Amino acid sequence: MLKLKVLLKEFYVVKESDTLQSICSAANVSPTALMKKNNLPADTPLFSGMLLFLPPSGNLYTVQPGDSVELLCGSKERFEALNGTADIYPGKKVRI
């Protein structure tokens, strides 16, 4: 299992064997949220030594009928910070 070395829990320095998915999984954030937090296009390659700012993490939840971003996270801004978007639909897995 990948162990992140996080500085102040706000950034991460990419190591040679890291992948976008391994970083996101270990930091409990979505790839979309990580790329958005760093203003990077989706196809940006990661390289050793790259400094990434980590968005706030959250618990994984499956959206149910009737859920709203406000109900799940208290505010649209927090939901977007965790997930990179405010789009939800039943069955979608989101961070809360």
DRENVODREN-353517 format. One line per field, with one value per residue: y, x, z of N, C-alpha, C, CB in turn; residue in three letters. Coordinates in Angstrom, 2 decimals. Glycine has a CB too. Layout:
n_v = [Y/...]
n_u = [X/...]
n_w = [Z/...]
ca_v = [Y/...]
ca_u = [X/...]
ca_w = [Z/...]
c_v = [Y/...]
c_u = [X/...]
c_w = [Z/...]
cb_v = [Y/...]
cb_u = [X/...]
cb_w = [Z/...]
aa = [Ala/...]
END
This chain:
n_v = [-1.18/2.20/4.77/8.04/10.78/13.53/17.01/19.18/18.34/19.52/19.54/17.43/15.67/14.30/10.99/8.71/6.25/6.86/7.18/8.95/7.84/6.30/8.26/9.78/7.86/7.20/9.69/10.13/11.58/12.82/12.24/14.32/16.45/16.78/17.49/19.82/21.43/21.93/23.30/21.89/20.40/17.47/15.57/15.93/14.85/13.22/13.85/12.87/14.61/16.66/19.08/18.82/20.36/19.37/18.74/19.14/16.12/13.41/11.16/8.29/8.05/6.77/8.33/8.85/8.70/11.85/13.08/16.00/18.41/20.22/18.89/16.69/17.79/20.25/22.62/23.95/24.78/23.34/20.73/20.84/21.32/18.89/17.10/18.21/18.99/19.95/18.27/15.76/12.51/9.78/6.88/7.69/7.84/9.78/12.13/12.97]
n_u = [0.84/0.49/2.14/1.70/3.89/3.28/3.48/2.66/0.09/-1.05/0.28/1.92/4.79/5.64/6.66/8.91/7.59/4.90/1.45/-1.30/-3.70/-2.82/-1.89/-4.22/-5.92/-4.54/-4.56/-7.20/-8.83/-10.47/-9.37/-10.15/-10.61/-8.01/-6.51/-7.86/-7.41/-4.72/-4.64/-4.24/-4.31/-6.21/-4.61/-2.02/1.24/2.67/5.63/8.63/9.37/7.63/5.47/2.43/-0.60/-2.85/-6.31/-9.02/-9.77/-12.18/-14.83/-15.84/-18.91/-22.01/-24.24/-27.64/-31.13/-32.70/-30.67/-28.63/-26.06/-25.74/-26.98/-25.27/-22.68/-22.94/-22.36/-22.15/-19.62/-17.80/-18.43/-17.67/-14.91/-14.08/-14.79/-14.41/-16.42/-19.92/-21.81/-24.18/-25.70/-27.97/-26.30/-23.74/-20.40/-19.09/-17.07/-17.44]
n_w = [0.00/-0.78/0.89/1.75/1.93/3.41/3.50/5.96/5.48/3.28/0.90/-1.54/-2.51/-5.50/-6.05/-7.79/-8.47/-8.29/-9.29/-10.74/-9.84/-7.62/-5.85/-5.44/-4.31/-1.91/-0.67/-0.38/-2.20/-5.17/-8.58/-10.32/-8.55/-7.51/-9.81/-10.53/-8.26/-8.61/-10.96/-13.40/-16.64/-17.56/-18.87/-18.01/-17.39/-14.52/-12.63/-10.97/-8.03/-8.46/-7.08/-5.52/-4.64/-2.18/-2.26/0.13/1.90/1.98/3.04/1.14/-0.57/-1.77/-3.85/-3.12/-4.17/-3.91/-2.48/-1.99/-2.80/-0.73/1.40/1.67/2.14/3.37/2.06/-1.28/-2.08/-0.42/-1.24/-3.96/-3.59/-2.58/-4.60/-7.12/-8.78/-8.86/-9.72/-9.24/-9.07/-8.54/-7.46/-8.13/-6.95/-4.41/-2.56/0.80]
ca_v = [0.00/3.45/5.68/9.40/11.67/14.79/18.13/20.00/17.77/20.37/19.27/16.13/15.64/13.09/10.06/8.09/5.17/7.33/7.41/9.82/7.03/5.89/9.45/10.12/6.82/7.35/10.99/10.12/12.66/12.40/12.77/15.60/17.48/17.00/18.23/21.17/22.16/22.29/23.96/21.06/19.67/16.05/14.74/16.35/13.74/13.48/13.54/12.83/15.92/17.59/19.43/18.91/20.81/18.40/19.28/18.47/14.74/13.07/9.76/7.92/7.85/6.57/9.25/8.24/9.60/12.88/13.74/17.25/18.74/20.88/17.84/15.82/18.48/21.50/23.73/23.63/25.03/22.20/19.57/21.03/21.18/17.46/16.30/18.87/19.35/19.89/17.36/14.50/11.71/8.53/5.86/8.26/7.81/11.11/12.32/13.86]
ca_u = [0.00/1.23/2.11/2.04/4.64/2.58/4.03/1.57/-1.15/-1.58/0.95/2.54/5.88/5.50/7.79/9.09/6.63/3.52/0.52/-2.40/-4.66/-2.25/-1.86/-5.61/-6.42/-3.89/-4.93/-8.66/-9.37/-10.73/-8.42/-10.66/-10.36/-6.56/-6.08/-8.45/-6.71/-3.40/-4.81/-3.57/-5.18/-6.35/-3.57/-0.70/1.99/3.31/7.05/9.26/9.74/6.52/4.76/0.99/-1.43/-3.91/-7.60/-9.51/-10.21/-13.48/-15.24/-16.53/-20.35/-22.79/-25.37/-28.96/-32.18/-33.07/-29.49/-28.18/-24.70/-25.84/-27.29/-24.10/-21.46/-23.22/-22.27/-21.70/-18.18/-17.10/-18.64/-16.79/-13.51/-13.82/-15.10/-14.03/-17.64/-21.11/-22.76/-24.45/-26.83/-28.01/-25.33/-22.40/-19.59/-18.56/-16.41/-18.21]
ca_w = [0.00/-0.89/2.03/1.33/2.80/3.22/4.24/6.48/4.96/2.23/-0.34/-1.71/-3.48/-6.28/-6.09/-9.10/-8.75/-8.10/-10.38/-10.31/-9.06/-6.32/-5.00/-5.08/-3.40/-0.61/-0.09/-0.25/-3.02/-6.55/-9.57/-10.82/-7.53/-7.43/-11.00/-10.45/-7.19/-9.12/-12.26/-14.39/-17.56/-17.21/-19.49/-17.54/-16.78/-13.23/-12.64/-9.66/-7.51/-8.68/-5.86/-5.73/-3.53/-1.96/-1.85/1.34/1.65/2.55/2.99/-0.08/-0.36/-2.98/-3.85/-3.09/-4.66/-2.95/-1.93/-2.61/-2.37/0.58/2.38/1.84/2.61/4.04/1.11/-2.63/-2.16/0.18/-2.12/-5.12/-3.17/-2.40/-5.78/-8.36/-9.48/-8.01/-10.37/-8.56/-9.53/-7.78/-7.84/-8.27/-5.74/-4.15/-1.27/1.68]
c_v = [1.24/4.27/7.04/10.08/13.05/15.85/19.00/19.55/18.62/20.12/17.87/16.25/14.28/12.29/9.34/7.05/5.60/7.41/8.35/9.05/6.65/7.07/9.78/9.11/6.99/8.65/11.12/11.32/12.13/12.96/14.14/16.72/17.80/17.83/19.67/22.02/22.67/22.98/23.22/20.43/18.18/15.19/15.11/15.16/14.17/13.13/13.63/14.23/16.97/17.83/19.61/19.43/19.83/19.10/18.59/17.06/14.52/11.59/9.49/7.55/7.65/7.42/8.47/9.21/10.59/13.59/15.04/17.54/19.40/19.86/17.00/16.53/19.80/22.71/23.22/23.77/23.86/20.97/19.67/20.87/19.70/16.68/16.94/19.31/19.30/18.97/16.09/13.83/10.41/7.50/6.38/8.20/9.18/11.12/13.31/14.09]
c_u = [0.88/1.07/2.54/2.90/4.09/3.23/2.86/0.20/-1.80/-0.91/1.54/3.63/5.82/6.80/7.80/8.02/5.17/2.75/-0.56/-3.36/-4.09/-2.20/-3.27/-6.19/-5.84/-4.30/-6.45/-9.29/-9.63/-9.65/-8.85/-10.35/-8.87/-6.07/-6.62/-7.72/-5.36/-3.44/-4.09/-4.59/-5.15/-5.21/-2.15/0.04/2.57/4.79/7.59/9.70/8.65/5.78/3.28/0.32/-2.58/-5.21/-8.03/-9.99/-11.57/-13.75/-16.01/-17.98/-21.02/-24.05/-26.68/-29.99/-32.58/-31.89/-29.22/-26.78/-24.73/-26.12/-26.05/-22.92/-21.71/-23.15/-21.77/-20.19/-17.38/-17.23/-17.72/-15.32/-13.14/-13.90/-14.74/-15.22/-18.80/-22.16/-22.92/-25.66/-26.81/-27.05/-23.91/-21.68/-18.92/-17.87/-17.24/-17.46]
c_w = [0.00/0.37/1.54/2.37/2.53/4.08/4.67/6.00/3.87/0.88/-0.33/-2.77/-4.18/-6.27/-7.44/-9.43/-8.63/-9.41/-9.84/-9.41/-7.69/-5.35/-4.51/-4.09/-2.00/0.09/0.11/-0.96/-4.43/-7.48/-10.10/-9.83/-7.42/-8.61/-10.96/-9.41/-7.68/-10.48/-13.38/-15.34/-17.22/-17.76/-19.05/-16.91/-15.42/-13.36/-11.23/-9.24/-7.68/-7.36/-6.19/-4.47/-3.39/-1.58/-0.55/1.00/2.30/2.43/1.70/0.24/-1.71/-2.89/-3.95/-3.68/-3.55/-2.31/-2.68/-2.11/-0.99/1.68/2.69/2.49/3.33/3.13/-0.24/-2.73/-1.58/-0.71/-3.33/-4.77/-3.03/-3.71/-7.12/-9.20/-8.50/-8.63/-9.56/-9.21/-8.74/-8.34/-7.99/-6.93/-5.59/-2.79/-0.46/2.98]
cb_v = [0.00/4.25/5.19/10.22/11.59/14.65/18.93/21.43/17.57/21.82/20.30/15.03/15.88/13.43/9.04/7.44/4.02/8.70/6.07/10.41/5.77/5.31/10.66/10.19/5.44/7.31/12.12/10.11/13.89/12.87/11.79/15.53/17.01/15.66/17.51/21.08/21.25/21.06/25.39/19.98/19.89/15.52/14.86/17.50/13.28/12.64/14.49/11.87/16.39/17.05/20.73/17.54/22.28/17.41/19.09/19.29/13.73/13.87/9.40/6.74/9.06/5.07/10.26/7.85/8.78/12.29/12.80/18.43/19.68/21.94/16.95/15.27/18.73/21.68/24.85/24.53/26.32/21.90/19.48/22.41/21.91/16.88/15.98/17.97/18.41/21.30/17.03/14.72/11.45/7.97/5.24/9.73/6.66/12.17/12.84/13.27]
cb_u = [-0.95/0.76/3.02/0.79/6.20/1.08/5.06/1.79/-2.13/-1.42/2.04/1.49/7.29/5.09/7.72/10.44/6.87/3.53/-0.10/-3.14/-5.04/-0.84/-1.26/-6.48/-6.08/-2.38/-4.43/-9.06/-8.39/-12.14/-8.26/-12.17/-10.90/-5.81/-6.55/-9.95/-6.51/-2.55/-4.29/-2.73/-4.74/-7.67/-3.67/-0.82/3.14/2.64/7.81/10.45/10.97/5.54/5.34/0.40/-1.94/-3.50/-8.67/-10.66/-9.18/-14.58/-16.08/-15.81/-20.98/-23.14/-25.26/-29.35/-33.43/-33.91/-28.26/-29.16/-24.02/-26.96/-28.42/-23.68/-20.57/-22.28/-21.33/-22.39/-17.83/-17.65/-20.11/-17.03/-13.26/-14.79/-16.53/-13.18/-17.90/-21.70/-22.29/-24.69/-26.77/-29.43/-25.74/-22.47/-18.52/-19.68/-14.93/-19.60]
cb_w = [1.21/-2.11/3.20/1.06/2.56/3.54/3.40/6.10/6.09/2.61/-0.60/-2.09/-2.79/-7.72/-4.91/-9.17/-7.81/-7.45/-10.93/-11.52/-9.84/-6.51/-5.76/-6.33/-3.95/-0.77/-0.96/1.23/-3.07/-7.01/-10.73/-11.08/-6.16/-7.38/-12.29/-10.11/-5.96/-9.21/-12.19/-13.72/-19.04/-17.71/-20.99/-16.51/-17.73/-12.08/-13.58/-9.66/-8.17/-9.77/-5.22/-6.12/-3.76/-0.87/-2.97/1.99/2.20/1.87/4.22/-0.77/0.40/-3.19/-5.01/-1.64/-5.14/-1.89/-2.00/-2.28/-3.39/0.55/1.87/0.51/1.44/5.16/1.65/-3.67/-1.41/1.58/-2.56/-5.74/-1.83/-1.41/-5.78/-9.17/-10.70/-7.81/-11.80/-7.05/-11.09/-7.78/-9.12/-8.78/-5.79/-4.20/-1.46/1.97]
aa = [Met/Leu/Lys/Leu/Lys/Val/Leu/Leu/Lys/Glu/Phe/Tyr/Val/Val/Lys/Glu/Ser/Asp/Thr/Leu/Gln/Ser/Ile/Cys/Ser/Ala/Ala/Asn/Val/Ser/Pro/Thr/Ala/Leu/Met/Lys/Lys/Asn/Asn/Leu/Pro/Ala/Asp/Thr/Pro/Leu/Phe/Ser/Gly/Met/Leu/Leu/Phe/Leu/Pro/Pro/Ser/Gly/Asn/Leu/Tyr/Thr/Val/Gln/Pro/Gly/Asp/Ser/Val/Glu/Leu/Leu/Cys/Gly/Ser/Lys/Glu/Arg/Phe/Glu/Ala/Leu/Asn/Gly/Thr/Ala/Asp/Ile/Tyr/Pro/Gly/Lys/Lys/Val/Arg/Ile]
END
